[in-house]
Amino acid sequence: MASVEILSPHAGSGSSGGPGRSSRSLKREVGLIGLTWASVGSIIGSGWLYGAQKAVVVAGPAAIVSWIIGAVAITLLALVHAELGGMFPVAGGTARYPHYVFGGFAGMSFGWFSWLQAATVAPIEVEAMIGYAGYFSWAKSWQNPDGTLTHTGFLVALALLAVFVLVNFLGVKTLARVNTSATWWKIFIPLLAIFVISAGHFEVSNFTSHGFAPFGAKGMLAAISTSGIIFALLGFEQAIQLAGESRNPERDIPRAVLGSVAVGAGIYLLLQLSYIGALPGSTFVHGWANLAYKGIDGPWAGLASIVSLGWLALILRADAIISPGGTGLIYTASTSRISYGMARNGLVPQLFARSNKRGVPWFGLLVSLGIGVLCFLPFPSWQRLVGFITSASVLMYAGAPLAFGALRKRLPEAERPYRLPLGDVIAPLSFAVAGLIIYWSGWDTLRWLAGFTAVGYALLGGYAWYAHATRKPYAPRMQFKSALWLPVYLLGLGLISWQGGFGQGAQGHIGLWWDMALVAAFSLAIYYWAINTALPAEEIQANVATVEVVDEGGH
């Protein structure tokens, strides 16, 4: 096959030509440290405050294995994203790769998954901040006993989301500086907790006294999706979402993506080991499912208190504001960059692509604030939000292995600043793993996700129809033929989940292990169907050239 040269998505400078061009463009002001810390700062958020406790309740000490499986899964997906991020250093990248390769319908679908994932993380971080603050008398009125927000708590949550938006309005350089400072703190505090608590309180017998895996393989696997493990490890893609503002994206994007995963996974595994080893035996005397101690609503701060480390407990409660706050800041930025990218692809109104004099897509920020507020309504607690966001996140990530495989097949000679070794093996494997993570989140969660997916198709499909009906020059080419596998994939996963054994309402007609084998086989069939029906090389090139051109910010 003749090779096709891909137009550099950030070539040139200025802001001329093309659909929906703004008089201003994003500014390339972020270096390697800023990109890496954007990802690390997103990974180390509320997940570290709750993840270890939630995981051990679901899986027992075998939660350690759950974290290892989760880290391997995320690493596989990150490796694929590293190659794509180097090839296409554009804002909102995860929403755009499927569009290049499979056309507008796939781009619309994965763009919605990406945006939905990013828009709902900031509310999760706010829930974590309010949950830990409930320890103090002045904040007890913010939550009801069942974890839902009171009227006062809702106003506080709204104010916190507004702060995230205001900081983002100051520009990406200010955002990177604020996040870098916060991230140093966010790394230091978990490491301090690990060292101080483990140094004086670590019982090896805790790992076996009530059984290493008291809930079996099912509990161990369910913990990956439902207890916050995958959610905690999410965030490596933030470097990719900010790629349109990177000074040297070809070199820095792969390094930032892979480096952030290594840092985050290492810290979380140490946290889980330390948490299990430090728990007094009296806290799980009735079994891991009934883990209980004073202050467990703030798991790490409560643990520090019961092992007589009151000074550390106070630091951890302060960190419960800084860590989730930093992550909320970055995901608020990410939400606006994804909608910016979708506007460049012609999938949403061009108002989302307009930026202010600081290079900030301002309308996307305001919309993210409104959607964030709505998230407090159907999912009023941290853990309920986490199960949903994990599925949306992995659906978003699942588009990258497909785009990767299709580009390797259609454009094998295209320039790749980072070329993934064994990519033809890792890509289908990572797509199968993504399907398993979605399945493990459970039927009850997937029902919610199906509803939100329908809403997305109604909104974005309606806009695409309007753009074509009014002959807008940026109306997207839907190219349905190359994306016929997508509805089959979504419906098939839903059907297997309904008949499987994970989550409330699942029928349990497919036994454990058989269900996972079915998901893996089904995912691989979809993978090879997708890459073999992807757009021809010339159409991929045309998609890249049409929606990117020169306005991503010049050097």
Order of alpha helices (4+ residues) and beta strands (2+ residues): alpha-alpha-alpha-alpha-alpha-alpha-alpha-alpha-alpha-alpha-alpha-alpha-alpha-alpha-alpha-alpha-alpha-alpha-alpha-alpha
